[in-house]
Amino acid sequence: MRETWTAADGSEITIRPISAADLELEREFVSRLSPTTGYQRLMSARSLSLAELKRFTDIDYSREMALIATTMVEGKEHQIGVARYVKDEAAPGEAEFAIVLADDWQGRGLGSKLLASLLAAARAHGVRRAVATTMSTNEGMLALAQRMGFTLSPNPASPSITNLTLELGETPRP
């Protein structure tokens, strides 16, 4: 599953599954995220360890998927986004997803495209419901989720968290 998407500005973006060989791409991508974007993705100010980065790139495709978006910059591949899901063993048919984009790619349509590609892959692999949590102040993620047809609801355990749910029998709206 490899696809090419052309952004509104004409930039060619490759969307493809991540692999263990992408460890350095992932490390560079994460290191370039602004403190705000990193905090919103991890819901904390911590940095990812090398073990976590390895875990995020060397995945078990039978229970998870991670798609990265890359573009060429001066002849070198640069990661500009990643979307992933992990199936919930306790809730068959359900998977938790996450997405993060490089700061300069937010608001340019890449999030909608990358998430739509991930949801299509999830659906093809038997996932019937996609769920996530995000900070209630993460306006970009909340707007993306609404555009894609997710149901947003306050997290009963924390008013600072919003739960996102999408039944994958529904067609996501790119």
C-alpha positions as CSV (number, residue, x, y, z in Angstrom):
1,M,0.0,0.0,0.0
2,R,1.9,3.0,-1.3
3,E,0.2,6.1,-2.7
4,T,1.1,9.5,-4.0
5,W,-0.9,12.6,-3.0
6,T,-0.4,16.0,-4.5
7,A,-0.9,18.9,-2.0
8,A,-2.6,22.1,-3.1
9,D,0.7,23.8,-3.6
10,G,1.9,21.0,-5.9
11,S,4.1,19.2,-3.4
12,E,4.2,15.4,-4.1
13,I,3.7,13.4,-0.9
14,T,4.3,9.7,-0.6
15,I,2.1,7.8,1.9
16,R,3.4,4.3,2.8
17,P,3.6,1.9,5.7
18,I,6.5,2.6,8.1
19,S,9.3,0.0,8.5
20,A,12.1,-0.6,10.8
21,A,14.4,1.0,8.2
22,D,12.6,4.3,8.9
23,L,14.0,4.7,12.4
24,E,16.2,7.7,11.5
25,L,13.4,9.3,9.5
26,E,11.1,9.0,12.5
27,R,13.8,10.3,14.9
28,E,14.4,13.4,12.8
29,F,10.6,13.9,12.4
30,V,9.9,13.8,16.1
31,S,12.9,16.0,16.9
32,R,11.5,18.7,14.5
33,L,8.1,18.9,16.1
34,S,7.4,22.1,18.1
35,P,7.0,21.7,21.8
36,T,3.2,22.3,21.4
37,T,2.8,19.7,18.7
38,G,4.8,17.2,20.6
39,Y,2.8,17.8,23.8
40,Q,-0.5,17.5,22.0
41,R,0.6,14.2,20.5
42,L,2.0,12.6,23.6
43,M,-0.2,14.6,26.1
44,S,3.0,15.3,28.0
45,A,6.3,17.2,27.6
46,R,8.4,14.0,27.6
47,S,10.7,13.0,24.7
48,L,10.5,9.6,23.1
49,S,13.2,7.2,24.0
50,L,15.2,5.2,21.4
51,A,13.2,2.1,22.5
52,E,9.9,3.9,21.8
53,L,11.1,5.1,18.4
54,K,12.1,1.5,17.5
55,R,8.7,0.3,18.7
56,F,7.0,2.9,16.5
57,T,8.9,1.8,13.4
58,D,9.3,-2.0,13.8
59,I,5.6,-2.8,14.1
60,D,3.5,-6.0,14.1
61,Y,1.3,-5.6,11.1
62,S,-1.1,-8.3,12.3
63,R,-2.3,-6.0,15.0
64,E,-1.3,-2.5,14.0
65,M,-0.5,-0.2,11.1
66,A,1.5,3.0,10.8
67,L,1.5,5.1,7.6
68,I,4.0,7.8,7.1
69,A,3.8,10.8,4.8
70,T,7.1,11.8,3.2
71,T,8.3,14.3,0.7
72,M,11.6,15.0,-1.0
73,V,13.6,18.0,0.2
74,E,16.8,18.8,-1.7
75,G,17.0,15.1,-2.9
76,K,16.5,13.6,0.6
77,E,13.3,12.0,1.9
78,H,11.7,13.8,4.9
79,Q,8.9,12.5,7.0
80,I,6.2,15.1,7.5
81,G,3.4,13.0,9.2
82,V,2.5,9.7,10.7
83,A,-0.9,8.1,11.4
84,R,-1.2,4.8,13.2
85,Y,-3.7,2.4,14.8
86,V,-3.3,-0.4,17.2
87,K,-6.1,-3.0,17.6
88,D,-7.5,-3.4,21.1
89,E,-7.3,-7.0,22.1
90,A,-9.9,-6.4,24.9
91,A,-12.4,-5.0,22.4
92,P,-12.3,-7.0,19.1
93,G,-13.0,-4.9,16.1
94,E,-11.8,-1.7,17.8
95,A,-8.5,0.2,17.3
96,E,-7.0,3.2,18.9
97,F,-5.5,5.7,16.4
98,A,-3.1,8.6,16.6
99,I,-1.9,11.2,14.0
100,V,0.7,13.9,14.1
101,L,1.9,16.2,11.4
102,A,5.0,18.4,11.1
103,D,4.1,21.9,12.2
104,D,4.5,23.4,8.7
105,W,2.1,20.8,7.2
106,Q,-0.8,21.4,9.5
107,G,-3.8,23.0,8.0
108,R,-2.8,22.0,4.4
109,G,-5.1,18.9,3.9
110,L,-2.5,16.3,4.7
111,G,-4.2,15.3,8.0
112,S,-7.4,14.5,6.2
113,K,-5.6,12.5,3.5
114,L,-3.4,10.6,5.9
115,L,-6.2,9.8,8.3
116,A,-8.5,8.7,5.4
117,S,-5.8,6.4,4.2
118,L,-5.3,5.0,7.7
119,L,-9.0,4.4,8.2
120,A,-9.2,2.6,4.8
121,A,-6.4,0.3,5.9
122,A,-8.0,-0.3,9.2
123,R,-11.3,-1.1,7.6
124,A,-9.6,-3.5,5.2
125,H,-7.9,-5.3,8.2
126,G,-11.2,-5.8,10.1
127,V,-11.3,-2.8,12.3
128,R,-14.9,-1.7,12.8
129,R,-14.5,1.2,15.2
130,A,-11.7,3.8,15.5
131,V,-11.2,5.5,18.8
132,A,-8.8,8.1,20.2
133,T,-8.4,10.7,22.9
134,T,-7.1,14.1,22.4
135,M,-6.6,17.2,24.5
136,S,-9.8,19.3,24.6
137,T,-7.6,22.3,23.6
138,N,-6.2,20.6,20.5
139,E,-8.3,22.6,18.0
140,G,-6.6,21.2,14.9
141,M,-7.3,17.5,15.9
142,L,-10.9,18.3,17.0
143,A,-11.6,20.1,13.7
144,L,-10.1,17.2,11.7
145,A,-12.1,14.6,13.6
146,Q,-15.3,16.6,13.0
147,R,-14.6,16.9,9.3
148,M,-14.0,13.2,9.1
149,G,-17.3,12.3,10.8
150,F,-16.0,11.3,14.3
151,T,-18.3,11.6,17.3
152,L,-16.6,13.9,19.9
153,S,-17.5,13.5,23.6
154,P,-16.0,14.7,26.8
155,N,-14.0,12.1,28.7
156,P,-15.8,11.4,31.9
157,A,-12.5,11.0,33.8
158,S,-11.0,14.3,32.7
159,P,-12.5,17.5,31.3
160,S,-9.2,18.2,29.6
161,I,-9.6,15.2,27.3
162,T,-12.0,14.6,24.4
163,N,-12.9,11.1,23.2
164,L,-13.2,10.6,19.4
165,T,-15.1,7.6,17.9
166,L,-15.9,6.6,14.4
167,E,-17.8,3.6,13.3
168,L,-15.9,2.4,10.2
169,G,-19.0,1.1,8.5
170,E,-19.5,4.8,7.8
171,T,-17.5,6.4,4.9
172,P,-15.0,9.0,6.3
173,R,-15.3,12.4,4.8
174,P,-11.9,13.5,3.4
